[in-house]
């Protein structure tokens, strides 16, 4: 049986292109750290309307930052295999259209969070956009191999935004999770830059995974991974976490550390490092850890 594919209409192609400007996969990961923190802040089930409003505002905010990033990086995206199909490279979206879209999402997301949550959540969201666009994309990315370490701070803000949306204030628990995401970012992204080393070398972007040897990168991944796991355990006393989170932090953290050691050992032996195995493991680890953050307050133990 022959399947006849209906070609996308121009409108559908345009909508899809603008949607891809928001880096939906990255957006999903950011929202994974927002919703569970709202459960923790509420010590149970939070107001579902508030969750929906915060998720929508956070999605628009993250999408704005991503679109700004694509607009500013369009000169190198066209030269990298990993990014050669982005909408600004293919011409499906014009630079002017991307810039207008980015500013629109930034303004609308900030106003939306201000109206539906509170001023603190809105201010944190706006600052996260500024940090990712200006500090990371415009200043750090092309100047230092530590770019993703400090630039990754922007990806830590969703935990603060989620907490602030529920409580209207901040506490030590969300800051612990902020640091967890901060420490997690290098062992998440450096394996990816190892995979696309030639891409980054070709455009002179000094990602550590591309500028250093596999053995050095593997060692850094191990150190940051263990720091991530250690920090995740701090939430147990500070956030008054129960059995579900405690066991999850230990088991999933141990597995994540094991994958980091496998990467390093392969590099030392001179065999194929398989960095994407650690990259995917890091996503699974963070997802499961934050799932435990959400479930733990709902249970009596």
N, C-alpha and C positions, 0 to 999 in steps of 0.2 A: 504493500500500500504506500503510495507516494504522499508525503506530507507537503502541502502547499503553504509556504510561509507568507503571511500577509505583510507587505512592507510597512514600516512605521510611517505614519503621516508626518509632515514637517513639524506640526505642533507637538506630537508625541516625542519626536527626536529632540526638539528644543527643551521640552520639560525634563526629559531624561538627562540632557546635557547639563542643565542647571542643577539638577539633583546631584549629579556626580561631582559638581564643584564643591559640594559640602563634605566630601569624603565620608560617605555613609558608614563604612566599616569602622573608621576611627570614631565617628559619632556614637556608634553602638557601644564601643568600649568605654567611652566617657560616661554614657548613661548607666552602664553596668555599675559604676562606682557612685552614682548619684542616688538611685532609688534605695539600695540597701541602707545607706546612711540615714535616710529619712525614717526607716523602721527603727533604727537604733536610737535616733533622736527622740522619737515618740515612745520608745520602750514598748513597742507593740505595733499595731496597725495604724498608720497615719491616715489623715483625711485623704481619701482617694482623689477628690477634686484637686487638692493641693499637689498631690503627686503628679497628676496629669498636667497641671499648669506648669509645674517646675520642669517636668520632662520636655514639654513643648518649648519653653523658654530656653532651656539648656541646649536642646537640639538646634534651635535657631542660632544661639550664641556660638556653639561649636561649628556649625555650618558656615557662619560668617568668618570665623578665624581661618577655616580651611580654604574658603574661597579667596580671601585676601592672600593667603599663602600661595595659591596657584597663580594668582595674578602677578605677584612679585617674583615668582620662580619660573615664569613662563619661558624665559630665555635659556634656562638650563634644562627644563622639562623636555624641550624639543630635542635635546641631545642625549637623553637617557632612555635606555630601552624600557626601564620600569615605568616610565611616565609618558611614553610616546603617544599613548591613546587618551590622554587627558583632554577635556573639551577645548581648552585654549590652544592646545597643540594641533588638534584636528581642525580647528576653525569653526566648530559648532557653536562656540560662544566667542564673541568679540571681547577684546580687553576692556573696552568701555562698558560693555554689558556686564562683565564679571565684576568690575569695580562698583558699579551701581548696585548690583545684586548684593555684594559684600556689605556695603554701607547700609543698605536697606535692612538686611538681616540683623546687623549690629544694633541699629536704632530700635527696630521693632522688638527684638529680644529683650533689650534693656527696659523699654517701656512696659512690655508685657509682664516681666518679672516684678517691676515696681508696682504695677497695678494689682497683680494676682497674688504676689507673695509679700515681700517687704523691701525696704530700701537697701538693707544689707546684702541680700541675695542678688539684687540687681546690680549693686556696686561691685560685688565680687565677680559677677559675670562680665561686666564691662572691662574690669581690670584684667581678667583672663584673656579676653580678646586682644587688649593692648599688649600684654606680655608676649603672647604667641606671635603676633604680627610684627611688633617693633623690636622687642628684645631678642627673640629667637630668630625670626625670619630675616629681618633687616640688619641686625647687628652681629649676632653670634654665628649663625649657620655657616657663613662662608669665611669665617675668620679663625675659628678655633676648633680643635678636635674634641673639646669638651662641650661643644654646642648642645648636644642632646641632653647632657646632664643638667645644665641650668635652664635651657629652653624647655625641658620637660616639666618645669614647674607649672606651666600653663595647664597641663593635663591633670594637675593635682587639685585644681580649684573646684571641680564638681563635688568633691566630698564636703568642702566648706559650704558650697551653695546649697546642697541638699540639707545639711544641718541647719543653716541659717533660715532656710525657707520654713522649717518646722518650728524652730525655737525663737527666731529673731535675734539670736546671739550666737557666740561661738564658745567652745569648751575644749578641754584637752583631748577628748576622744577623737573628734574630727581632725585635729592636728596630728595625732598619731597616724591616722589613715592617710593624711596628706603626705607625711614622710614615707609611709609604705609605698605609695604610688611614685613618689620622687625617686626612691632607691630602686624600685622595680623598673623604671623606664630604661636605664642603660642596658641591663641584661635582656630587656625586651627588644630594643632597637639595634644594639650593636651587632647581634647575629644577622639581622636583616642587611646591615651595611656590609657585613662580610660577604653575604651572598651576592650583593650588587657592587662589589669593590671596584670593578672596571668602570661602572657607570659614574661613581663618585670621583674616581681618579680622572675621568675624562672631562669633568666639568669643574675640577679643582675645588670640590667641597670636601673639607677635611674631616669626614666622619672617622672616628677612631677605629671602627671596624675595617676601614679601607686604608688608613695610614699606618697601622701597626700590623705586625705579623700575627698569624692565627694563635700562636702560643701566648703572646702578650694579651691579646683580646680575650682569649679563653680565661686567663687568670683574672682579669678585670671583671669578667662576667661572674666568676665564682665569688669574688669578694662582694660585689653588689648584691648577688643573690642571697648570700648568707646574711648580709646586713638587712635585706628586705624581710627575711624570715624572722630574724631577731626582733626587728621593729614590730612586726605583726603580733608577736607574743606580748609586747608591752600593752596592747589593747586589753588583754585579759584582766589585769588589775585596774587599769585606768578606766576602762569602759564597763567594768563589772560584767564581763562576759561569762557565759556558762559552758557547759560540757560540749555542745555542738561546735561552737567556735573554737574552743581549745583544741579539740581533737582535729578539726579541719585545718587549723593553722599548723599543727605539728605534722600531720600526714601529707597534706598538699605541699607544705613548705619543704619537707624532706624530699618529696618527689621532684620538685623544682630544682633543688640543690643537686640532686643526683644527675639530672639532665645537664646542668651546668658543668659538673665534673666530667661527664661523658664527653662534652664538647672539648674541654681542656685536654683530657687524656688522648683523644684522637689527634689533637693538634701536636701534642708532645711526641706521639708516635709517628707523626708525619702521614697519617691516613686522612681520608676525606673527613672534614670536620662536621659536615651536615648541620650547619648553623640554623637552618630553618626548623629543625626539630626543636631547638631551644626556643626559637621565636614562637612557634605554635604552643609549646608547653607553657610559656609565660602568659599567653592569653588565657589558656585553660586554668592556670593557677589563679590568676587574678579574679576570673569569673567565679570560680568555686569558693575562693576566700570571701568575696563580697556576698555571695549567696549565703554563706554561713553567718555573715554579719546581719543579714536580713532575717534569717530563720531564728537565730539565737534568742532575740528578745521575745519571740512569740511562744517560747517554751518555758516551763517552770524549773528547768534544771540546766 
